[in-house]
Amino acid sequence: MAIGTSEHRSGGWLIVCFVPPPRQNHLITKLQVTASTFRHSATRSFPALPGTGVVSPTSLSLTPSAKSIDAQPRLGLATGTGTGTTRYQVSELEITNPEKSTATHPTRCRILLPPPDAHVVPASVIATHPPCSLALSFETNPLTVRSLVFPRLHPWPLDHAALRYPDDSKPVANLGYSLLIGSEPQHPPQHPTCARATHIQPLVTMWRRTYLFLVLVRLWFALSPSYLHPDENFQGPEVIAGQIFSYPVRHTWEFTSENPIRSVAPLWPVYGLPMLLLRWLWIGNGQDGEIPPIAVFWTLRVLMFLTSFVLEDWAIHELIHSPRHRRIAVLLVASSYVTWTFQTHTFSNAVETLVVAWCMVLIQRIVESPQQASLLASTVLGVMAVFGIFNRITFPAFLLIPGIRLVPHFYNRPSSFLVMAFAGLATASLAIGIDTAFYLTDPITWTDLVSRPVITPINNLLYNMAPENLAQHGLHPWYQHLLANIPQLLGPAAVLLFTQPHLSLRLYSAVSGIFVLSIFQHQEARFLLPTVPLILSSVQLPKNRRALQLWAAVWVVFNVFFGVLMGIYHQGGIVPGQVFMSKQPDATNAIWWKTYSPPIWLLNGKNEVLTTHDVMGLDGESLLKQLAELATCDTPADRRNREYLKEKEGTYLVAPASATWLDSYLPNKGLEGLRFREVWRYDRHLNLDDLDWGEDGVWNTLKRVIGRRGLVAWRVTKSCGGGGTGER
């Protein structure tokens, strides 16, 4: 019995798949094989032998197609009828189960590339000593047998016959099984065909090294003290830190208004549990006092890095079946500055990104899984959906279209819907109870949960539906997200989104989110964080080599630039500056000018005696008046090295070095007016909220903000009459 191409000198591979018995008495009667180059692909279905679950071993050849419109070689498949072979570099070989049957065990396939001089190879020899083979194992699911990728895999040379088996070989079923259980030689023969086939390992190794490098880059940015937005502190860690530790904190208006719009329920599992664990370890090691807040700060940064590295990347692996597409998507997400910066900071938007991705994974599992697994996934989906809503009310916008997939499933399996609804209702009740207990000053009772519950998502929705409320934060045109924020987050990938999109459920999810969020008039780029991995996994790279190289170069430059800008310099001195203020024994007043609001909880209890004045962009004259009221009298101790630290009171001004308005006052060493003594400076700080293009011009503005980058702390004193040497 001849298997493969016994009569024609056609190059190819021998593919043998052993498919276990399917579940639910479904018959797997065929598998579908798709071979792809970087430009072309061809698909063919091959029957499985009845009752064996083994696909007939077939030689696949890459042959030029005579039907090519542009007369360029295209990919074809042959089963012994081909007359020639073209050497293409195959980027993907995908084996799918078109009948959507679920096997009981993983389907296993072996790809054999015989040596050039093998005209006839006995089955027993192949089973025990394959001359050059790649053994693969992959899980099955109802939609597809997992795709296989063989980068740069070539057929064998044209001047050698294809693989043939003698007529007295074993039955096909036994042959397939023996190929799967046969032991690989420890040192395969080193002939040209094997050398080309095993070339995939260096490429896989290179991909892994690139990914590992990008993971380390992500960790490095996570441990950089940039400060992207005050919400990363005041809508998360600062709230919970005051509940667990003895740090005095400051609650913003979202938590103090009559109808609070922020839920504390999602904050407990995200930030509260790590803080409790850290506190337990601190006490367990016999440490006295409270754990330093900066240690908690860095712990949360590492935690956000781990959730991004594990959960975000894992979700991409789950959502994308094609290995080649999956690797590209993972690298794009891992090399995005958004992943390096926003996703490793304590933003509710970063948490929303993970919840959206995993809800899509759960939806996929519910649709594709059997009844028992579907019930478990439905339960988890109900919990995560409610968690996502209490975390951010924008969350449902990203699941509008993916959720449609559940409608026919719930119609056929109403038990899944009931389980999900019950899990969601229980989670919502728990979240409402936590919020009610947090916001009501009196101890709550069961009656309070019914008569006066605090339902923060409803309060949040009502607040954001009022234009007068949004006007306090800034109004934007409806196209702000589409024309400004998406390019800001994606850079050159935004071009691919509009020119070469890969239509997928992930892309539809991103589109629905952008559409709904564009309805609201206040639009910030970070609101679109969940769309970044969804879009980057739904674009196709340029196929032209030069275009691809140019795009890749622009992509690298874009992300390195914004990674350094946002991950290192953007308000980068605030956290170190607050740590410095916590160590100043004389500090009783600190005025922060032209910076973001500093995290109060990082003062480590110092704010019991230190009052922080966040004056933001106050005009210069008003700033001087406030300094004159708060500054202490100048004494000789103020002019000697560090003697001022022994005083009981001290006033500090923390402002960017680019605040040139102060220049005329800083050199004052006389007896009159305010005196500024520089006591601390942090160079890696840029204040991008102090760009005055209209008055200073582009060049002078950049020269001032970038050339005089840094954050400075001055100790401010004033002349109260009497002695003074005039020395600073």
Secondary structure, 3 states (H helix, E strand, C coil): CCCCCCCCCCCCEEEEEECCCEHHHCCCCEEEEEEECCCCEEEEEEEECCCCCEECCEEECCCCCCCCCCCCCCCCCCCCCCCCCCCCCECEEEEECCCCCCECCCEEEEEECCCCCCCCCCHHHHHHCCCCEEEEEECECCCCECCECCCCECCCCCCCCCCCCCCCCCCHHHHHHHHHHCCCCCCCCCCHHHHHHCCHHHHHHHHHHHHHHHHHHHHHHHCCCCCCCCHHHHCCHHHHHHHHCCCCCCCCHHHHCCCCCCCCCCHHHHHHHHHHHHHHHHHHCCCCCCCCHHHHHHHHHHHHHHHHHHHHHHHHHHHCCCHHHHHHHHHHHHCCHHHHCHHHCCCHHHHHHHHHHHHHHHHHHHHHCCHHHHHHHHHHHHHHHHHHHHHCCCHHHHHCCHHHHHHHHHHHCHHHHHHHHHHHHHHHHHHHHHHHHHHCCCCCCHHHHHHCCCCHHHHHHHHHCCHHHHHCCCCCCCCHHHHHHHHHHHCCHHHHHHHCECCCHHHHHHHHHHHHHCCCCCCCHHHHCCHHHHHHCCECCCCCHHHHHHHHHHHHHHHHHHHHHHHHHECCCHHHHHHHHHCCCCCCEEEEECCCCCCHHHHCCHHHCCEEEEEECCCHHHHHHHHHHHCEECCHHHHCCCHHHHCCCCEEEEEECCCHHHCCCCCCCCCCCEEEEEEEEECCCECCCCCCHHHHCHHHHHHHHHHCCCEEEEEEEECCCCCCCCCC
